[in-house]
Amino acid sequence: MGDTSIMARRLEGGNYVQYGFSGNGGYFNFVGERLLAWYKKPKDVEYLFGLGQMKRIGSPGSEYGGELLLFTNSTDGTPHWLGRSEREIFSKIAFVDYGYFYDLDNTWYYIIPGPFRIKVPLEYIEHHLDENSEEFVELRRLKRIVTEYLLGKYYESDAELQRLVKEKYPQGISSIKVDVLSEHEDEPGYKNDPCYRLWDKYNYITDYFDDWVLLKTDDAMIEVTDVLVRKKQVGKRVETIEWEVQQKTCS
């Protein structure tokens, strides 16, 4: 498991995304925990992004001294990049392992990179750390939730996807589910990832969808209540901040 991280935010109006390096050691208890502790309010997020790209996130004002080195803001001297879409935030640095995204609902989200960029409230991750205060067991569970949904409830509701699977994979959806969702302990870790296995072996299915997934939670951010996915969009892409709004409008 690597540890390079990206932080990003959607700018007011929703037409631009600002993003950049947020340091190595990018796992929750080094980056995510600090964002929730010190940078949850819009004015604090504005201040943090005003510092430029970060080698280490520390407490507000720590860049002026008076704080232990481990908790001191350290910048790399470069401004953030500016993009038009959340899809761009992993485009400038190779092999990013963690993403942190502040959206227009004034919520920090944890972005799990991979064949699908899985977006889940950062506070949900905080509630599901293991005994070592690490998120990795929960990340794997979330990937499984997404894959089970795509091959289960979503597949059953979408006749177009059913036709595609029958055309491309004559072994059928049941066989695909067994293959993708079974444990494969003899294979490298990334190949034992259900989202990766789906992309690696059944790419007609993953290519059917937008490459972002939005996980909705209850108000306490304890339970996942819904998995929001979209078919790959033609023309101007709808950003995830609009997905729930449009779903409610259409329902």
N, C-alpha and C positions, 0 to 999 in steps of 0.2 A: 504494500500500500504506500503510494507516494504521499506528498503533503503540500503540494502547491495549491494556492487558493486565489480566487478572483472575488472581488466584491463589485456590485453594480447597483444602480438605482434608475428607476424610470423618472424622467424629469416631468415637471408639471406641464400638463397639456397632453402628455402621453406620446409625443411624436419623436422623442429622442431617449436613448439609453446611454448613461455614462458608466464606464466600467474600467477596471484596472487591477493590478496586482495588489493583493492584500497580505502577502507574506507566505513564507514556508511555515511548516507546522500548522497547516490550515484547518485541522480538525476542530470539532466543536469546542473542546475545552481550552483552546488557545485563541481562536478567532470568534466563533459564534457566541461563546459565553461573554466575551467582552463587548460585542455589539449589543447584546441584550442588556448588559449592565450599564453601559455608558452612552449608547447611541440609539435609543429607541424613538426619541421625539424628532420631528422633522428639523427643528433648529439644530439639534445635535448631529443629525445626519449631514446637514448642510455644512456644518463646521468640519466634520470628518472628511468629506469629499473635497473640501477646500484645501486640505493639506496636500493633495496630490496622491499618487500611487504610494502604497505603504509596504515597507519591509517588515514592519511590526506595528500592530495596533495596541496603543496604550490608553491611559486615562486622559480625559480632556485637559489640555494645557500642559501635559507632561513633556511635550517637545521643548519646553522652556527650562526644564530641569526640576529638581525637587522630588523626583520619584525614582524608585528602584529601576535599574536598567530594563528588567524584564517587563515592566509595566509602562515603559516610555514609548510614545509615538516615534517611529522612525520612518522617514519617507525615503523614496529612491530618487527624488529630485525631478520627476517627470509628471506632467499633467495626465489626467485620465483621458482615455479614448472616448469618442462620441460615435454612437451608432443609431440606426433607425429602428432596430428591433432587438428584443431580448435574445433572439437567436444568434446575435453577433458576440455575445459576451465571452465566449470561449475561443474566439477566432484569432486572437493575437498571441497567445501563449500556448505552446504545445503541452500536452499531458497534464492538464489541470485536473485536480482530484476533488476539489471542493468549490462550491459556488455559494455566495451570499448575495441576496437580491432584495433591495428595499423598494416596495411597490407603492402605487398611489393610494392604497388603503392604509398607509403608514404602518405596514407590517414587514418585518424581516422574514424572508423565506430562505430555506436551505435548498440548494439545487444539487441534485445527485447527477453528475455527468454520466454519459453512457449512450447507448443507442437511442434511449429516450432520456431527455432531461426532465427528471422528476422534481416537481416544485411542491414543497410542503412547508407549512409555517415553521419557522425556526424554533418557536416555543414548543411545538410538538416534539421536536428532536430532544429538547432539554428535558422533557418529561419521560423520555424513553432511553436514557443512557443505561449502560450495564453497570455491574459492580465496580468496574474500573473507570467509570465516567466516560466511556467510549460509546460511539453511536453505531459501530459497524454491524452488530447483530441486527439492529433495527433497520438499517439501510437494506440489508438483504431481505428482511421481511417485507419491506415496502416494495421492493422490486418484484417479489413473488405476488403480492397483492395486485400490482399492475398487470403482470403477465396473466394471472388467473382471470382477471376481469376481461382482458382483451380476448382471450380464448374461450371465455365462458359467457357471461352475461351480455357483453357487447356483441360477440359473434352471433349469439342466438337472436339478437334484435336487428341484425343488418343483413338483408338478403343479398346485397351486392358483395359483401365480404364472403358470405357463404358460397356464392357462385365462384368467386376467385379461388377460394381454398379447394373446392371440388375440381376446378380446372387444373390448378398447379400442383396439388398434393393429393393424388388419388388414395393415399393411405388414410386420409380422413382426419378430421379435427381431434378425435379421441386419441389417435396414435400420436399426433403432434403434442397434445397436452401431456401425455405420459413421458415423451422424450424430453420436452422442455422443462417440466416441473419436477422430474425425478432428480434425486441427488446423484452427482457424478464425481464421487470423491477421488477417482483415479485421474481426473483431469485438472489442469491448472485452475487457479481460483477464478480467473475471469471467464473461463469456459464453464464453470459451475454456477455462473450467474444466469438466472432464467431469462432476463432481458437480452443478455448477450447471446445466449443459445438461440433464442427466437430470431434475432437479427442474423446470426451466423448461418443458421440452417434453413430458415424459412423467411428469407428477406422480402418475398412478395407480400407477406403479411405486414412486416414492419414498415415497408415502403408505402403501404396503403394509408398510414397515419401520419399526422404531423409529428415532429420529433420531440414535442414537449407534452408532458402529462401534468395535470394539476390535481393534487390531492386536497380535498376539502375535509375539514375536521369539525368537531363540535366546538361550542363556544369556549370550553375549557382547554381546547387543543390537546385532548387526551386520546380521542378515538378518531380514526379515519371514517368519515361518513359517506364520501362519494369519490369516485374516480372520474375526472373529466378528461376526455380525449376528443380529438377532431380528426376527420379525414384530412389527408394532405390537401392544402388549400391552393386553388388556382387564382392567380392575380394577387392583390394585396392581402397579406396574411393578417388575420385577426389575432391580436396579442392575448396572452392568457388572462390579463386583468379584465378582459371583456367576456371571457368564456361563460362565467356563471351568470352574468347579466343577460347574455343572449339566450342561455338555456332557459332561464326563468321566463323570458319574453316569449319563447317558442312553446313553452309547456302550458 
